[in-house]
Amino acid sequence: MKSSEIRWNDEAHAKILDDADRVLREAVVDLAGSGKEMTSDEAFAALTGKLKDQFIDWEPGPDLRTYADAIANGEIETE
């Protein structure tokens, strides 16, 4: 077997992505529902703080900025 053939099977790969999406969603909704008003930069920093230890090789990207902006603008449904 070639090392390039070593990978998660399709079911495991889908579960890993679903779990990662769930962790992100929970962090965004929890922060948005905290009742604390914050700027986009504060929301970005708070999300980074919540997520950085939950992922290997964490690097916040443009998606996180999108959610931070939405939190700051009160655009996240928390129910």
All heavy atoms as a GROMACS GRO file, in nm:
protein
  613
    1MET      N    1   0.085  -0.118   0.000
    1MET     CA    2   0.000   0.000   0.000
    1MET      C    3   0.090   0.124   0.000
    1MET      O    4   0.182   0.134   0.079
    1MET     CB    5  -0.091   0.000   0.124
    1MET     CG    6  -0.171   0.126   0.139
    1MET     SD    7  -0.272   0.133   0.289
    1MET     CE    8  -0.392   0.006   0.256
    2LYS      N    9   0.057   0.217  -0.086
    2LYS     CA   10   0.131   0.343  -0.093
    2LYS      C   11   0.083   0.435   0.019
    2LYS      O   12  -0.035   0.434   0.055
    2LYS     CB   13   0.108   0.410  -0.227
    2LYS     CG   14   0.160   0.332  -0.344
    2LYS     CD   15   0.130   0.404  -0.473
    2LYS     CE   16   0.176   0.320  -0.590
    2LYS     NZ   17   0.139   0.384  -0.716
    3SER      N   18   0.174   0.515   0.072
    3SER     CA   19   0.136   0.607   0.179
    3SER      C   20   0.029   0.706   0.133
    3SER      O   21  -0.052   0.752   0.212
    3SER     CB   22   0.257   0.680   0.234
    3SER     OG   23   0.316   0.759   0.133
    4SER      N   24   0.025   0.736   0.005
    4SER     CA   25  -0.075   0.828  -0.048
    4SER      C   26  -0.216   0.768  -0.046
    4SER      O   27  -0.314   0.840  -0.062
    4SER     CB   28  -0.040   0.871  -0.191
    4SER     OG   29  -0.039   0.757  -0.276
    5GLU      N   30  -0.225   0.637  -0.023
    5GLU     CA   31  -0.355   0.569  -0.018
    5GLU      C   32  -0.413   0.564   0.122
    5GLU      O   33  -0.525   0.518   0.140
    5GLU     CB   34  -0.341   0.426  -0.073
    5GLU     CG   35  -0.300   0.420  -0.217
    5GLU     CD   36  -0.270   0.279  -0.264
    5GLU    OE1   37  -0.226   0.195  -0.182
    5GLU    OE2   38  -0.289   0.253  -0.383
    6ILE      N   39  -0.337   0.610   0.220
    6ILE     CA   40  -0.383   0.604   0.359
    6ILE      C   41  -0.472   0.725   0.384
    6ILE      O   42  -0.428   0.840   0.374
    6ILE     CB   43  -0.265   0.603   0.457
    6ILE    CG1   44  -0.178   0.481   0.432
    6ILE    CG2   45  -0.315   0.609   0.601
    6ILE    CD1   46  -0.046   0.482   0.505
    7ARG      N   47  -0.598   0.698   0.414
    7ARG     CA   48  -0.695   0.805   0.440
    7ARG      C   49  -0.815   0.748   0.513
    7ARG      O   50  -0.833   0.627   0.518
    7ARG     CB   51  -0.739   0.871   0.309
    7ARG     CG   52  -0.813   0.776   0.214
    7ARG     CD   53  -0.860   0.838   0.085
    7ARG     NE   54  -0.955   0.946   0.101
    7ARG     CZ   55  -1.087   0.932   0.112
    7ARG    NH1   56  -1.140   0.811   0.110
    7ARG    NH2   57  -1.165   1.036   0.125
    8TRP      N   58  -0.893   0.837   0.572
    8TRP     CA   59  -1.016   0.795   0.637
    8TRP      C   60  -1.114   0.746   0.532
    8TRP      O   61  -1.119   0.800   0.421
    8TRP     CB   62  -1.080   0.913   0.712
    8TRP     CG   63  -0.998   0.963   0.825
    8TRP    CD1   64  -0.928   1.081   0.829
    8TRP    CD2   65  -0.975   0.900   0.951
    8TRP    NE1   66  -0.863   1.094   0.949
    8TRP    CE2   67  -0.890   0.985   1.026
    8TRP    CE3   68  -1.018   0.781   1.008
    8TRP    CZ2   69  -0.849   0.953   1.154
    8TRP    CZ3   70  -0.976   0.750   1.136
    8TRP    CH2   71  -0.893   0.835   1.207
    9ASN      N   72  -1.195   0.647   0.569
    9ASN     CA   73  -1.298   0.602   0.474
    9ASN      C   74  -1.404   0.711   0.462
    9ASN      O   75  -1.406   0.807   0.540
    9ASN     CB   76  -1.357   0.467   0.514
    9ASN     CG   77  -1.434   0.472   0.645
    9ASN    OD1   78  -1.508   0.565   0.673
    9ASN    ND2   79  -1.418   0.369   0.727
   10ASP      N   80  -1.492   0.699   0.365
   10ASP     CA   81  -1.589   0.805   0.337
   10ASP      C   82  -1.680   0.834   0.457
   10ASP      O   83  -1.711   0.950   0.484
   10ASP     CB   84  -1.674   0.769   0.216
   10ASP     CG   85  -1.592   0.773   0.086
   10ASP    OD1   86  -1.485   0.837   0.085
   10ASP    OD2   87  -1.637   0.711  -0.012
   11GLU      N   88  -1.722   0.730   0.528
   11GLU     CA   89  -1.811   0.749   0.642
   11GLU      C   90  -1.739   0.824   0.754
   11GLU      O   91  -1.793   0.915   0.814
   11GLU     CB   92  -1.864   0.615   0.694
   11GLU     CG   93  -1.957   0.543   0.599
   11GLU     CD   94  -1.884   0.465   0.489
   11GLU    OE1   95  -1.761   0.440   0.501
   11GLU    OE2   96  -1.949   0.433   0.389
   12ALA      N   97  -1.616   0.786   0.783
   12ALA     CA   98  -1.538   0.854   0.887
   12ALA      C   99  -1.509   0.998   0.846
   12ALA      O  100  -1.516   1.089   0.929
   12ALA     CB  101  -1.408   0.778   0.914
   13HIS      N  102  -1.476   1.018   0.721
   13HIS     CA  103  -1.447   1.152   0.672
   13HIS      C  104  -1.569   1.242   0.688
   13HIS      O  105  -1.558   1.355   0.736
   13HIS     CB  106  -1.404   1.145   0.524
   13HIS     CG  107  -1.345   1.270   0.473
   13HIS    ND1  108  -1.414   1.357   0.392
   13HIS    CD2  109  -1.222   1.324   0.491
   13HIS    CE1  110  -1.337   1.459   0.363
   13HIS    NE2  111  -1.220   1.441   0.421
   14ALA      N  112  -1.685   1.192   0.653
   14ALA     CA  113  -1.809   1.269   0.668
   14ALA      C  114  -1.836   1.301   0.814
   14ALA      O  115  -1.876   1.413   0.849
   14ALA     CB  116  -1.926   1.194   0.607
   15LYS      N  117  -1.812   1.205   0.903
   15LYS     CA  118  -1.834   1.227   1.045
   15LYS      C  119  -1.738   1.332   1.101
   15LYS      O  120  -1.778   1.417   1.181
   15LYS     CB  121  -1.822   1.098   1.125
   15LYS     CG  122  -1.852   1.119   1.273
   15LYS     CD  123  -1.850   0.992   1.352
   15LYS     CE  124  -1.882   1.009   1.497
   15LYS     NZ  125  -1.859   1.136   1.561
   16ILE      N  126  -1.614   1.327   1.059
   16ILE     CA  127  -1.515   1.425   1.104
   16ILE      C  128  -1.561   1.566   1.064
   16ILE      O  129  -1.556   1.659   1.145
   16ILE     CB  130  -1.376   1.392   1.046
   16ILE    CG1  131  -1.322   1.265   1.112
   16ILE    CG2  132  -1.280   1.510   1.064
   16ILE    CD1  133  -1.202   1.205   1.042
   17LEU      N  134  -1.606   1.582   0.941
   17LEU     CA  135  -1.652   1.713   0.896
   17LEU      C  136  -1.779   1.756   0.969
   17LEU      O  137  -1.793   1.872   1.007
   17LEU     CB  138  -1.676   1.712   0.745
   17LEU     CG  139  -1.551   1.702   0.659
   17LEU    CD1  140  -1.588   1.693   0.511
   17LEU    CD2  141  -1.459   1.819   0.684
   18ASP      N  142  -1.872   1.662   0.990
   18ASP     CA  143  -1.994   1.693   1.065
   18ASP      C  144  -1.961   1.736   1.208
   18ASP      O  145  -2.019   1.832   1.260
   18ASP     CB  146  -2.089   1.573   1.068
   18ASP     CG  147  -2.157   1.547   0.935
   18ASP    OD1  148  -2.154   1.636   0.846
   18ASP    OD2  149  -2.213   1.437   0.918
   19ASP      N  150  -1.868   1.666   1.271
   19ASP     CA  151  -1.827   1.702   1.408
   19ASP      C  152  -1.762   1.840   1.411
   19ASP      O  153  -1.788   1.920   1.501
   19ASP     CB  154  -1.731   1.598   1.466
   19ASP     CG  155  -1.799   1.466   1.498
   19ASP    OD1  156  -1.924   1.460   1.499
   19ASP    OD2  157  -1.727   1.368   1.522
   20ALA      N  158  -1.679   1.870   1.314
   20ALA     CA  159  -1.613   2.000   1.308
   20ALA      C  160  -1.716   2.111   1.287
   20ALA      O  161  -1.709   2.217   1.351
   20ALA     CB  162  -1.509   2.002   1.196
   21ASP      N  163  -1.814   2.087   1.201
   21ASP     CA  164  -1.921   2.185   1.180
   21ASP      C  165  -2.001   2.206   1.309
   21ASP      O  166  -2.036   2.319   1.343
   21ASP     CB  167  -2.015   2.139   1.069
   21ASP     CG  168  -1.957   2.154   0.931
   21ASP    OD1  169  -1.856   2.226   0.914
   21ASP    OD2  170  -2.012   2.093   0.838
   22ARG      N  171  -2.029   2.100   1.382
   22ARG     CA  172  -2.105   2.109   1.506
   22ARG      C  173  -2.030   2.192   1.609
   22ARG      O  174  -2.087   2.279   1.675
   22ARG     CB  175  -2.136   1.970   1.563
   22ARG     CG  176  -2.213   1.972   1.694
   22ARG     CD  177  -2.229   1.832   1.754
   22ARG     NE  178  -2.108   1.753   1.756
   22ARG     CZ  179  -2.005   1.770   1.840
   22ARG    NH1  180  -2.008   1.865   1.931
   22ARG    NH2  181  -1.899   1.692   1.834
   23VAL      N  182  -1.900   2.167   1.623
   23VAL     CA  183  -1.818   2.243   1.719
   23VAL      C  184  -1.819   2.391   1.683
   23VAL      O  185  -1.836   2.477   1.770
   23VAL     CB  186  -1.674   2.187   1.723
   23VAL    CG1  187  -1.580   2.279   1.797
   23VAL    CG2  188  -1.673   2.048   1.785
   24LEU      N  189  -1.805   2.423   1.556
   24LEU     CA  190  -1.808   2.562   1.510
   24LEU      C  191  -1.945   2.624   1.538
   24LEU      O  192  -1.955   2.734   1.593
   24LEU     CB  193  -1.776   2.569   1.361
   24LEU     CG  194  -1.794   2.707   1.296
   24LEU    CD1  195  -1.700   2.810   1.358
   24LEU    CD2  196  -1.772   2.695   1.146
   25ARG      N  197  -2.050   2.553   1.501
   25ARG     CA  198  -2.187   2.603   1.521
   25ARG      C  199  -2.215   2.631   1.668
   25ARG      O  200  -2.268   2.736   1.705
   25ARG     CB  201  -2.286   2.502   1.463
   25ARG     CG  202  -2.430   2.545   1.468
   25ARG     CD  203  -2.525   2.450   1.392
   25ARG     NE  204  -2.489   2.310   1.394
   25ARG     CZ  205  -2.428   2.243   1.295
   25ARG    NH1  206  -2.394   2.304   1.185
   25ARG    NH2  207  -2.399   2.116   1.306
   26GLU      N  208  -2.177   2.538   1.755
   26GLU     CA  209  -2.200   2.555   1.898
   26GLU      C  210  -2.125   2.676   1.952
   26GLU      O  211  -2.179   2.752   2.032
   26GLU     CB  212  -2.162   2.429   1.975
   26GLU     CG  213  -2.258   2.314   1.954
   26GLU     CD  214  -2.211   2.184   2.016
   26GLU    OE1  215  -2.099   2.178   2.073
   26GLU    OE2  216  -2.287   2.084   2.006
   27ALA      N  217  -2.002   2.696   1.907
   27ALA     CA  218  -1.923   2.810   1.954
   27ALA      C  219  -1.986   2.941   1.909
   27ALA      O  220  -1.997   3.036   1.988
   27ALA     CB  221  -1.779   2.800   1.903
   28VAL      N  222  -2.031   2.948   1.785
   28VAL     CA  223  -2.092   3.070   1.732
   28VAL      C  224  -2.222   3.100   1.804
   28VAL      O  225  -2.246   3.212   1.851
   28VAL     CB  226  -2.114   3.060   1.580
   28VAL    CG1  227  -2.199   3.174   1.527
   28VAL    CG2  228  -1.980   3.055   1.506
   29VAL      N  229  -2.308   2.999   1.818
   29VAL     CA  230  -2.438   3.020   1.882
   29VAL      C  231  -2.421   3.054   2.030
   29VAL      O  232  -2.489   3.143   2.082
   29VAL     CB  233  -2.529   2.896   1.861
   29VAL    CG1  234  -2.655   2.904   1.946
   29VAL    CG2  235  -2.565   2.882   1.714
   30ASP      N  236  -2.330   2.986   2.098
   30ASP     CA  237  -2.306   3.016   2.240
   30ASP      C  238  -2.260   3.160   2.258
   30ASP      O  239  -2.308   3.231   2.347
   30ASP     CB  240  -2.200   2.922   2.300
   30ASP     CG  241  -2.252   2.783   2.325
   30ASP    OD1  242  -2.375   2.761   2.317
   30ASP    OD2  243  -2.169   2.694   2.352
   31LEU      N  244  -2.169   3.204   2.175
   31LEU     CA  245  -2.119   3.340   2.187
   31LEU      C  246  -2.227   3.442   2.151
   31LEU      O  247  -2.243   3.542   2.221
   31LEU     CB  248  -1.997   3.357   2.096
   31LEU     CG  249  -1.913   3.481   2.118
   31LEU    CD1  250  -1.864   3.490   2.263
   31LEU    CD2  251  -1.795   3.481   2.023
   32ALA      N  252  -2.302   3.415   2.047
   32ALA     CA  253  -2.409   3.506   2.006
   32ALA      C  254  -2.518   3.514   2.112
   32ALA      O  255  -2.579   3.619   2.132
   32ALA     CB  256  -2.468   3.462   1.873
   33GLY      N  257  -2.544   3.404   2.181
   33GLY     CA  258  -2.648   3.400   2.282
   33GLY      C  259  -2.603   3.443   2.420
   33GLY      O  260  -2.680   3.439   2.515
   34SER      N  261  -2.480   3.487   2.432
   34SER     CA  262  -2.427   3.522   2.563
   34SER      C  263  -2.486   3.651   2.618
   34SER      O  264  -2.473   3.680   2.737
   34SER     CB  265  -2.274   3.536   2.557
   34SER     OG  266  -2.237   3.651   2.482
   35GLY      N  267  -2.549   3.730   2.532
   35GLY     CA  268  -2.607   3.855   2.575
   35GLY      C  269  -2.507   3.968   2.586
   35GLY      O  270  -2.542   4.080   2.621
   36LYS      N  271  -2.382   3.938   2.557
   36LYS     CA  272  -2.276   4.040   2.566
   36LYS      C  273  -2.259   4.106   2.429
   36LYS      O  274  -2.237   4.039   2.329
   36LYS     CB  275  -2.145   3.974   2.609
   36LYS     CG  276  -2.029   4.068   2.620
   36LYS     CD  277  -1.902   3.994   2.659
   36LYS     CE  278  -1.784   4.089   2.656
   36LYS     NZ  279  -1.658   4.019   2.672
   37GLU      N  280  -2.271   4.239   2.426
   37GLU     CA  281  -2.245   4.310   2.301
   37GLU      C  282  -2.095   4.316   2.279
   37GLU      O  283  -2.018   4.334   2.373
   37GLU     CB  284  -2.303   4.451   2.308
   37GLU     CG  285  -2.453   4.453   2.301
   37GLU     CD  286  -2.508   4.593   2.280
   37GLU    OE1  287  -2.439   4.676   2.220
   37GLU    OE2  288  -2.621   4.616   2.326
   38MET      N  289  -2.054   4.296   2.154
   38MET     CA  290  -1.912   4.298   2.122
   38MET      C  291  -1.891   4.342   1.979
   38MET      O  292  -1.980   4.330   1.896
   38MET     CB  293  -1.848   4.162   2.149
   38MET     CG  294  -1.907   4.047   2.071
   38MET     SD  295  -1.838   3.887   2.118
   38MET     CE  296  -1.917   3.863   2.275
   39THR      N  297  -1.772   4.390   1.954
   39THR     CA  298  -1.734   4.426   1.818
   39THR      C  299  -1.699   4.299   1.741
   39THR      O  300  -1.683   4.191   1.801
   39THR     CB  301  -1.611   4.519   1.818
   39THR    OG1  302  -1.498   4.445   1.868
   39THR    CG2  303  -1.636   4.644   1.901
   40SER      N  304  -1.684   4.314   1.614
   40SER     CA  305  -1.643   4.201   1.531
   40SER      C  306  -1.507   4.147   1.575
   40SER      O  307  -1.486   4.026   1.581
   40SER     CB  308  -1.640   4.242   1.385
   40SER     OG  309  -1.599   4.135   1.303
   41ASP      N  310  -1.414   4.236   1.607
   41ASP     CA  311  -1.281   4.193   1.651
   41ASP      C  312  -1.288   4.118   1.784
   41ASP      O  313  -1.218   4.019   1.804
   41ASP     CB  314  -1.186   4.312   1.664
   41ASP     CG  315  -1.143   4.367   1.529
   41ASP    OD1  316  -1.157   4.296   1.427
   41ASP    OD2  317  -1.096   4.482   1.525
   42GLU      N  318  -1.374   4.164   1.874
   42GLU     CA  319  -1.390   4.094   2.002
   42GLU      C  320  -1.454   3.956   1.981
   42GLU      O  321  -1.412   3.858   2.042
   42GLU     CB  322  -1.477   4.177   2.097
   42GLU     CG  323  -1.410   4.303   2.146
   42GLU     CD  324  -1.503   4.398   2.218
   42GLU    OE1  325  -1.626   4.394   2.193
   42GLU    OE2  326  -1.454   4.477   2.300
   43ALA      N  327  -1.552   3.950   1.892
   43ALA     CA  328  -1.616   3.821   1.862
   43ALA      C  329  -1.516   3.726   1.796
   43ALA      O  330  -1.511   3.607   1.828
   43ALA     CB  331  -1.738   3.842   1.772
   44PHE      N  332  -1.434   3.779   1.705
   44PHE     CA  333  -1.332   3.698   1.638
   44PHE      C  334  -1.234   3.641   1.740
   44PHE      O  335  -1.202   3.521   1.737
   44PHE     CB  336  -1.258   3.783   1.535
   44PHE     CG  337  -1.161   3.707   1.451
   44PHE    CD1  338  -1.203   3.643   1.335
   44PHE    CD2  339  -1.027   3.700   1.485
   44PHE    CE1  340  -1.113   3.573   1.256
   44PHE    CE2  341  -0.936   3.630   1.407
   44PHE     CZ  342  -0.980   3.566   1.292
   45ALA      N  343  -1.190   3.725   1.832
   45ALA     CA  344  -1.095   3.679   1.936
   45ALA      C  345  -1.161   3.575   2.026
   45ALA      O  346  -1.097   3.475   2.063
   45ALA     CB  347  -1.046   3.798   2.018
   46ALA      N  348  -1.287   3.597   2.062
   46ALA     CA  349  -1.356   3.502   2.148
   46ALA      C  350  -1.377   3.368   2.077
   46ALA      O  351  -1.358   3.261   2.138
   46ALA     CB  352  -1.490   3.559   2.194
   47LEU      N  353  -1.414   3.371   1.951
   47LEU     CA  354  -1.429   3.247   1.875
   47LEU      C  355  -1.296   3.174   1.862
   47LEU      O  356  -1.289   3.051   1.879
   47LEU     CB  357  -1.486   3.275   1.735
   47LEU     CG  358  -1.633   3.310   1.729
   47LEU    CD1  359  -1.672   3.352   1.587
   47LEU    CD2  360  -1.719   3.192   1.774
   48THR      N  361  -1.191   3.248   1.833
   48THR     CA  362  -1.058   3.187   1.824
   48THR      C  363  -1.022   3.120   1.956
   48THR      O  364  -0.972   3.007   1.957
   48THR     CB  365  -0.953   3.292   1.785
   48THR    OG1  366  -0.986   3.343   1.656
   48THR    CG2  367  -0.814   3.232   1.781
   49GLY      N  368  -1.050   3.188   2.066
   49GLY     CA  369  -1.021   3.131   2.198
   49GLY      C  370  -1.099   3.003   2.224
   49GLY      O  371  -1.046   2.909   2.284
   50LYS      N  372  -1.224   2.998   2.179
   50LYS     CA  373  -1.306   2.880   2.201
   50LYS      C  374  -1.264   2.763   2.112
   50LYS      O  375  -1.280   2.647   2.149
   50LYS     CB  376  -1.455   2.911   2.173
   50LYS     CG  377  -1.523   2.992   2.279
   50LYS     CD  378  -1.668   3.018   2.237
   50LYS     CE  379  -1.746   3.077   2.349
   50LYS     NZ  380  -1.827   2.980   2.419
   51LEU      N  381  -1.216   2.792   1.993
   51LEU     CA  382  -1.194   2.688   1.894
   51LEU      C  383  -1.049   2.641   1.880
   51LEU      O  384  -1.025   2.528   1.836
   51LEU     CB  385  -1.243   2.736   1.757
   51LEU     CG  386  -1.393   2.762   1.748
   51LEU    CD1  387  -1.426   2.831   1.616
   51LEU    CD2  388  -1.471   2.633   1.763
   52LYS      N  389  -0.952   2.723   1.916
   52LYS     CA  390  -0.812   2.692   1.884
   52LYS      C  391  -0.762   2.561   1.943
   52LYS      O  392  -0.681   2.494   1.882
   52LYS     CB  393  -0.721   2.807   1.925
   52LYS     CG  394  -0.708   2.826   2.074
   52LYS     CD  395  -0.614   2.938   2.107
   52LYS     CE  396  -0.605   2.952   2.257
   52LYS     NZ  397  -0.507   3.050   2.295
   53ASP      N  398  -0.811   2.523   2.060
   53ASP     CA  399  -0.764   2.399   2.122
   53ASP      C  400  -0.846   2.277   2.082
   53ASP      O  401  -0.818   2.167   2.126
   53ASP     CB  402  -0.765   2.414   2.274
   53ASP     CG  403  -0.663   2.515   2.322
   53ASP    OD1  404  -0.561   2.535   2.252
   53ASP    OD2  405  -0.685   2.576   2.428
   54GLN      N  406  -0.945   2.297   1.996
   54GLN     CA  407  -1.030   2.185   1.957
   54GLN      C  408  -0.995   2.128   1.821
   54GLN      O  409  -1.054   2.030   1.778
   54GLN     CB  410  -1.176   2.230   1.960
   54GLN     CG  411  -1.218   2.271   2.100
   54GLN     CD  412  -1.366   2.268   2.118
   54GLN    OE1  413  -1.435   2.182   2.064
   54GLN    NE2  414  -1.416   2.362   2.197
   55PHE      N  415  -0.898   2.191   1.754
   55PHE     CA  416  -0.859   2.145   1.621
   55PHE      C  417  -0.708   2.136   1.611
   55PHE      O  418  -0.636   2.219   1.666
   55PHE     CB  419  -0.911   2.242   1.514
   55PHE     CG  420  -1.060   2.246   1.504
   55PHE    CD1  421  -1.133   2.344   1.571
   55PHE    CD2  422  -1.128   2.152   1.429
   55PHE    CE1  423  -1.271   2.347   1.563
   55PHE    CE2  424  -1.266   2.155   1.420
   55PHE     CZ  425  -1.338   2.252   1.488
   56ILE      N  426  -0.661   2.039   1.538
   56ILE     CA  427  -0.518   2.023   1.512
   56ILE      C  428  -0.478   2.128   1.408
   56ILE      O  429  -0.550   2.152   1.312
   56ILE     CB  430  -0.488   1.881   1.459
   56ILE    CG1  431  -0.525   1.777   1.563
   56ILE    CG2  432  -0.342   1.868   1.416
   56ILE    CD1  433  -0.524   1.636   1.511
   57ASP      N  434  -0.365   2.190   1.429
   57ASP     CA  435  -0.314   2.292   1.335
   57ASP      C  436  -0.414   2.403   1.310
   57ASP      O  437  -0.439   2.444   1.197
   57ASP     CB  438  -0.274   2.228   1.201
   57ASP     CG  439  -0.155   2.136   1.214
   57ASP    OD1  440  -0.074   2.156   1.307
   57ASP    OD2  441  -0.143   2.044   1.132
   58TRP      N  442  -0.474   2.455   1.418
   58TRP     CA  443  -0.577   2.560   1.407
   58TRP      C  444  -0.522   2.686   1.342
   58TRP      O  445  -0.418   2.737   1.380
   58TRP     CB  446  -0.630   2.593   1.546
   58TRP     CG  447  -0.713   2.718   1.546
   58TRP    CD1  448  -0.675   2.841   1.589
   58TRP    CD2  449  -0.846   2.732   1.498
   58TRP    NE1  450  -0.776   2.930   1.572
   58TRP    CE2  451  -0.883   2.866   1.516
   58TRP    CE3  452  -0.938   2.644   1.442
   58TRP    CZ2  453  -1.007   2.915   1.481
   58TRP    CZ3  454  -1.062   2.693   1.406
   58TRP    CH2  455  -1.096   2.825   1.425
   59GLU      N  456  -0.589   2.734   1.242
   59GLU     CA  457  -0.561   2.863   1.179
   59GLU      C  458  -0.697   2.926   1.148
   59GLU      O  459  -0.772   2.875   1.066
   59GLU     CB  460  -0.484   2.845   1.048
   59GLU     CG  461  -0.342   2.799   1.065
   59GLU     CD  462  -0.253   2.903   1.128
   59GLU    OE1  463  -0.278   3.024   1.109
   59GLU    OE2  464  -0.158   2.864   1.198
   60PRO      N  465  -0.732   3.036   1.216
   60PRO     CA  466  -0.859   3.099   1.186
   60PRO      C  467  -0.859   3.155   1.044
   60PRO      O  468  -0.759   3.212   1.000
   60PRO     CB  469  -0.871   3.211   1.289
   60PRO     CG  470  -0.732   3.238   1.332
   60PRO     CD  471  -0.656   3.110   1.317
   61GLY      N  472  -0.967   3.134   0.973
   61GLY     CA  473  -0.975   3.179   0.835
   61GLY      C  474  -1.088   3.276   0.812
   61GLY      O  475  -1.150   3.325   0.907
   62PRO      N  476  -1.117   3.304   0.688
   62PRO     CA  477  -1.220   3.402   0.654
   62PRO      C  478  -1.360   3.363   0.702
   62PRO      O  479  -1.442   3.450   0.730
   62PRO     CB  480  -1.214   3.413   0.502
   62PRO     CG  481  -1.140   3.292   0.456
   62PRO     CD  482  -1.053   3.248   0.569
   63ASP      N  483  -1.387   3.233   0.713
   63ASP     CA  484  -1.518   3.191   0.765
   63ASP      C  485  -1.539   3.244   0.906
   63ASP      O  486  -1.648   3.290   0.940
   63ASP     CB  487  -1.531   3.038   0.767
   63ASP     CG  488  -1.542   2.978   0.629
   63ASP    OD1  489  -1.562   3.053   0.533
   63ASP    OD2  490  -1.530   2.855   0.619
   64LEU      N  491  -1.437   3.239   0.987
   64LEU     CA  492  -1.449   3.284   1.125
   64LEU      C  493  -1.478   3.434   1.130
   64LEU      O  494  -1.557   3.479   1.212
   64LEU     CB  495  -1.321   3.251   1.202
   64LEU     CG  496  -1.338   3.242   1.353
   64LEU    CD1  497  -1.436   3.132   1.391
   64LEU    CD2  498  -1.206   3.221   1.419
   65ARG      N  499  -1.419   3.511   1.041
   65ARG     CA  500  -1.447   3.655   1.035
   65ARG      C  501  -1.594   3.678   0.997
   65ARG      O  502  -1.659   3.766   1.052
   65ARG     CB  503  -1.354   3.723   0.936
   65ARG     CG  504  -1.380   3.870   0.913
   65ARG     CD  505  -1.378   3.954   1.039
   65ARG     NE  506  -1.246   3.958   1.098
   65ARG     CZ  507  -1.220   4.015   1.216
   65ARG    NH1  508  -1.316   4.073   1.286
   65ARG    NH2  509  -1.100   4.015   1.265
   66THR      N  510  -1.645   3.598   0.905
   66THR     CA  511  -1.786   3.610   0.865
   66THR      C  512  -1.878   3.589   0.984
   66THR      O  513  -1.972   3.666   1.005
   66THR     CB  514  -1.818   3.506   0.755
   66THR    OG1  515  -1.737   3.533   0.641
   66THR    CG2  516  -1.965   3.509   0.716
   67TYR      N  517  -1.849   3.488   1.065
   67TYR     CA  518  -1.933   3.460   1.182
   67TYR      C  519  -1.914   3.565   1.290
   67TYR      O  520  -2.009   3.601   1.358
   67TYR     CB  521  -1.907   3.319   1.235
   67TYR     CG  522  -1.940   3.214   1.132
   67TYR    CD1  523  -1.847   3.120   1.092
   67TYR    CD2  524  -2.066   3.211   1.072
   67TYR    CE1  525  -1.877   3.026   0.996
   67TYR    CE2  526  -2.096   3.117   0.974
   67TYR     CZ  527  -2.001   3.026   0.937
   67TYR     OH  528  -2.030   2.933   0.841
   68ALA      N  529  -1.794   3.616   1.305
   68ALA     CA  530  -1.768   3.723   1.403
   68ALA      C  531  -1.847   3.849   1.364
   68ALA      O  532  -1.907   3.914   1.450
   68ALA     CB  533  -1.619   3.754   1.411
   69ASP      N  534  -1.847   3.880   1.235
   69ASP     CA  535  -1.926   3.996   1.189
   69ASP      C  536  -2.074   3.975   1.216
   69ASP      O  537  -2.143   4.066   1.261
   69ASP     CB  538  -1.905   4.019   1.039
   69ASP     CG  539  -1.765   4.068   1.003
   69ASP    OD1  540  -1.692   4.113   1.094
   69ASP    OD2  541  -1.730   4.060   0.884
   70ALA      N  542  -2.122   3.855   1.190
   70ALA     CA  543  -2.264   3.824   1.212
   70ALA      C  544  -2.300   3.833   1.360
   70ALA      O  545  -2.408   3.882   1.397
   70ALA     CB  546  -2.297   3.686   1.156
   71ILE      N  547  -2.211   3.788   1.448
   71ILE     CA  548  -2.234   3.798   1.592
   71ILE      C  549  -2.242   3.945   1.632
   71ILE      O  550  -2.335   3.988   1.702
   71ILE     CB  551  -2.124   3.725   1.673
   71ILE    CG1  552  -2.137   3.574   1.654
   71ILE    CG2  553  -2.131   3.763   1.820
   71ILE    CD1  554  -2.016   3.495   1.704
   72ALA      N  555  -2.146   4.025   1.586
   72ALA     CA  556  -2.141   4.167   1.621
   72ALA      C  557  -2.265   4.241   1.571
   72ALA      O  558  -2.311   4.336   1.635
   72ALA     CB  559  -2.014   4.230   1.563
   73ASN      N  560  -2.320   4.197   1.459
   73ASN     CA  561  -2.437   4.262   1.399
   73ASN      C  562  -2.569   4.203   1.447
   73ASN      O  563  -2.675   4.242   1.399
   73ASN     CB  564  -2.429   4.256   1.247
   73ASN     CG  565  -2.314   4.337   1.192
   73ASN    OD1  566  -2.281   4.442   1.246
   73ASN    ND2  567  -2.251   4.289   1.086
   74GLY      N  568  -2.561   4.105   1.539
   74GLY     CA  569  -2.684   4.043   1.592
   74GLY      C  570  -2.759   3.960   1.490
   74GLY      O  571  -2.882   3.949   1.498
   75GLU      N  572  -2.689   3.898   1.398
   75GLU     CA  573  -2.752   3.825   1.289
   75GLU      C  574  -2.760   3.673   1.310
   75GLU      O  575  -2.807   3.601   1.223
   75GLU     CB  576  -2.676   3.852   1.159
   75GLU     CG  577  -2.677   3.998   1.119
   75GLU     CD  578  -2.585   4.030   1.003
   75GLU    OE1  579  -2.503   3.942   0.965
   75GLU    OE2  580  -2.592   4.142   0.949
   76ILE      N  581  -2.717   3.624   1.425
   76ILE     CA  582  -2.716   3.480   1.452
   76ILE      C  583  -2.842   3.443   1.531
   76ILE      O  584  -2.870   3.503   1.635
   76ILE     CB  585  -2.591   3.438   1.532
   76ILE    CG1  586  -2.462   3.476   1.458
   76ILE    CG2  587  -2.594   3.289   1.565
   76ILE    CD1  588  -2.439   3.401   1.330
   77GLU      N  589  -2.917   3.346   1.479
   77GLU     CA  590  -3.032   3.294   1.553
   77GLU      C  591  -2.981   3.202   1.664
   77GLU      O  592  -2.903   3.112   1.637
   77GLU     CB  593  -3.124   3.215   1.461
   77GLU     CG  594  -3.189   3.300   1.353
   77GLU     CD  595  -3.276   3.217   1.261
   77GLU    OE1  596  -3.306   3.101   1.293
   77GLU    OE2  597  -3.312   3.270   1.155
   78THR      N  598  -3.025   3.226   1.785
   78THR     CA  599  -2.971   3.148   1.899
   78THR      C  600  -3.074   3.055   1.959
   78THR      O  601  -3.047   2.993   2.061
   78THR     CB  602  -2.919   3.243   2.007
   78THR    OG1  603  -3.024   3.329   2.050
   78THR    CG2  604  -2.802   3.325   1.956
   79GLU      N  605  -3.190   3.040   1.900
   79GLU     CA  606  -3.293   2.954   1.958
   79GLU      C  607  -3.281   2.812   1.913
   79GLU      O  608  -3.224   2.774   1.821
   79GLU     CB  609  -3.431   3.008   1.926
   79GLU     CG  610  -3.437   3.073   1.790
   79GLU     CD  611  -3.560   3.154   1.770
   79GLU    OE1  612  -3.558   3.272   1.807
   79GLU    OE2  613  -3.654   3.097   1.717
   0.00000   0.00000   0.00000
